Amino acid sequence: MSKKHIKFNIPYNSKFSKKNILKVFKNNKFADGEFQNKCKLFIEQKINSKCVELTHSCSSALEIAMLLIDLKKNDEVIMPSYTFTSTANAVLLRGAKPVFVDVRSDDVNLDPKLVEKKINKKTKAIIVVHYAGFSCDMNYFLKLKKKYNIYLIEDAAHAFLGKYNDKYLGTIGDFGAFSFHETKNFVGGQCGALSINNLKFHKKAKIILDKGTDRSLVKNKKKYYSWKGIGSEYRATELSSALLFGQLIKCNYIQKAREKIWNKYFNKFYKINDKNFYILNKSNKFKISAHHVFALIFKSLSLRNRFILYMKKKGIDCFFHYYPLHMSNFGKKIKKIKLPVTEKIYYGLVRLPLHPSLNVSEVNKVIKIAEKFIRSI
Ligand SMILES: Cc1ncc(COP(=O)(O)O)c(C=O)c1O
């Protein structure tokens, strides 16, 4: 058994990324360069999207989506509280209000039936989060979108290359936001992308991404571009894109490696029929996970904390997350609410190491030690 410390995450290091970064220096072009365009085209083709724009983060992709739908003061956007701050920040930055709704306990994704109860005249959009890379119930959300004539945005930060039926996550709603942050399956340092699935927004998106100008729309080289509206610097840098492209071309290898480890954990822990914990839903033929997170959900906060400490003492990093937004001091200023399932999940959830550099003996070690803890409680 390996004696090495087992890290929670190690970004995949592709030799192509190093080559690409050197090429950026050779090209001496650090913005709007070859690799930014290559990533855009690769992602469009891979996930079958009509338009992808590479951004410097998923946070900025979500902010762009909010600008595109012209979100304003007094508008409401429904979302889970069990998410990263970026999902809600994007809404608050436009002066609108996030409305937090509880999640389901089986997949930790928004509960569509509870969402419908919160829709009113002020509701402008729903942001779903495909937690852990595993799809929300998109059919139901598409029905809500149509019934109430509201926008549907997919926070697919975890979910690049996950699927719902035959469609890639992030391409089903009006927009899909992806993260290529260092902590994600594919890494551009700090990087992200926005899939713009609603064709009517393509032109406006370019203006927003070009700091409010029509720079990339002016085809006549003699004509100078001008200020057309609100926008900002949201594009990914060329160096980030070069790093990311080196990983994208290894996407089959990276995803297969993650899937293999995920399945190994699943097959083992599924068989341990213990009342003290359960595991997140497994992919089925309608939903293919992006295998971003493997999580155990303990029945209590003390068990979860004891587990993390136990694993740490044995040299294995395991982490909980998210601190639910509605429970934070800032979130309480928006509205004081109780979301029983979200709170239970937060108290119980712990993520195991999952990255392509984990070898078989390390995965076996994680399983063996976790099992020992579970059997001892
Ligand atoms: C659900 C979710 N949305 C958005 C983000 C923000 O992603 P980024 O760091 O690329 O801005 C994260 C980050 O982990 C996330 O988990």
PDBQT file of the ligand as one rigid body, heavy atoms in Angstrom, charges set to zero:
ROOT
HETATM    1  C1  LIG A 401     -21.286  25.644  -8.897  1.00  0.00    +0.000 C 
HETATM    2  C2  LIG A 401     -20.192  26.631  -9.154  1.00  0.00    +0.000 A 
HETATM    3  N1  LIG A 401     -20.458  27.710  -9.911  1.00  0.00    +0.000 NA
HETATM    4  C3  LIG A 401     -19.491  28.610 -10.202  1.00  0.00    +0.000 A 
HETATM    5  C4  LIG A 401     -18.209  28.470  -9.720  1.00  0.00    +0.000 A 
HETATM    6  C5  LIG A 401     -17.159  29.500 -10.049  1.00  0.00    +0.000 C 
HETATM    7  O1  LIG A 401     -16.233  29.001 -10.961  1.00  0.00    +0.000 OA
HETATM    8  P1  LIG A 401     -14.931  29.871 -11.346  1.00  0.00    +0.000 P 
HETATM    9  O2  LIG A 401     -13.938  29.651 -10.267  1.00  0.00    +0.000 OA
HETATM   10  O3  LIG A 401     -14.484  29.311 -12.658  1.00  0.00    +0.000 OA
HETATM   11  O4  LIG A 401     -15.371  31.284 -11.451  1.00  0.00    +0.000 OA
HETATM   12  C6  LIG A 401     -17.886  27.365  -8.935  1.00  0.00    +0.000 A 
HETATM   13  C7  LIG A 401     -16.533  27.181  -8.411  1.00  0.00    +0.000 C 
HETATM   14  O5  LIG A 401     -16.153  26.199  -7.844  1.00  0.00    +0.000 OA
HETATM   15  C8  LIG A 401     -18.906  26.424  -8.639  1.00  0.00    +0.000 A 
HETATM   16  O6  LIG A 401     -18.655  25.348  -7.866  1.00  0.00    +0.000 OA
ENDROOT
TORSDOF 0
